[in-house]
Amino acid sequence: MMAISDIHASTIVKVRAHFGFSQFDCDPDEITRALGITPDDVRRKGELRRSALGNEFRCPWSVWTIDSRCNSKDVNDHLRELFSRLVGVADLLRSDFGQPNFNVHWVGNYLYAGSGPFYEADVIAGIAGFGAMLWQDIYQVDQEETERGTP
């Protein structure tokens, strides 16, 4: 395993990872029972929800997810945490749950060549072991004015 450098870590604002399913037709409770894992988020198609901004919306599809909880800036740590929660689950996945996926939410303040998340071989093998897709939400946020040294 290769740790991220201090320079790379200094450009990372936030990292989270999720494992789950979306756009499936079965009841999300079936996934919970089959896997024996309590999800961190469940949404049912047609359910009325409220966004972070307070706007109401209807869920366009069902969702079942578990979320990483570590504070590391290394995406590999987040995915390994999820793998540890999913031990013994790969053989329990059913086609009616839809395509499993790992979703990475990565926020940095410097998105140029050589920056962004990188994945170690064991993590790629872990994702493949679930026959899962890898989704990435990668964002750049600007530093605060005072961090750049401007008034």
Secondary structure, DSSP 8 states (H G I E B T S, - for coil): -----HHHHHTEEEEEEEEEEES-SS-HHHHHHHHT---SEEE-TT-EEE-TTS-EEE-SS-EEEEE-----S-HHHHHHHHHHHTTT-GGG--GGG---EEEEEEEES--STT-S----HHHHHHHHHTT-EEEEEEEE----GGGGT--
